[in-house]
Structure formats: structure tokens, C-alpha cells
Amino acid sequence: MGIRLPGFFLAKQILRQSVLNAKKGASTSLDVPKGFLAVYVGETQMKRFLIPVSYLNQPLFQDLLSRVEEEFGFNHSMGGLTIPCGEDTFTDITSQLIRS
């Protein structure tokens, strides 16, 4: 069983960027429960989802974040983590994570 350090560093970079954007006033974290992370999902209309931070350790979710980073980078106008994919795709991925 190996440790996936690249995924850990990717998750850490995403969280750091989200915190920096939140400090700029783009969003607030007061309504996010401890142990969760707010993400914005959508291609044109963004919808906010709260996901457990444990998802950041899951290979399937790390793959999604890597694809987002490659295509869009980390500078998001929403101030939080933005995942520009369809809501159906995102809910399919998260439902797979719940089952595993």
C-alpha cells in the first residue's frame, strides 16, 4: 500500500488557494461545517456543494482535481474550488465515493 503524495500536495495547494480567495472577500466559510469543503460545480451555472474533506484522499476525486487543474488552473472567480463539469458527472463521482 503506497502513499499518494502528489495527490496530497495537490489537495493542499487547492485548499491554500481557496483560503487566499476567501480572504479577498470572494466567499465566506462561516456556513461550511467542520470537516467539509465547499465546491462550485457547473459549466455555465455554478451550484455549490459541500463535500467531506475525506474525498480529497480518494484517487477518483484526485483524478478529477488533476483534470480541472490541467484544463483551468487554480485561479477561480468564485473564490472557492470550482469544478467546471456537469452536475450529473459530479454527482456520479461523489456517489461512487460514497459507495466505496
Secondary structure, DSSP 8 states (H G I E B T S, - for coil): ----HHHHHHHHHHHHHHHHHHHTTS---TTS-TTEEEEEE-SSS-EEEEEEGGGGG-HHHHHHHHHHHHHH-S--TTSSEEE-S-HHHHHHHHHHHHH-
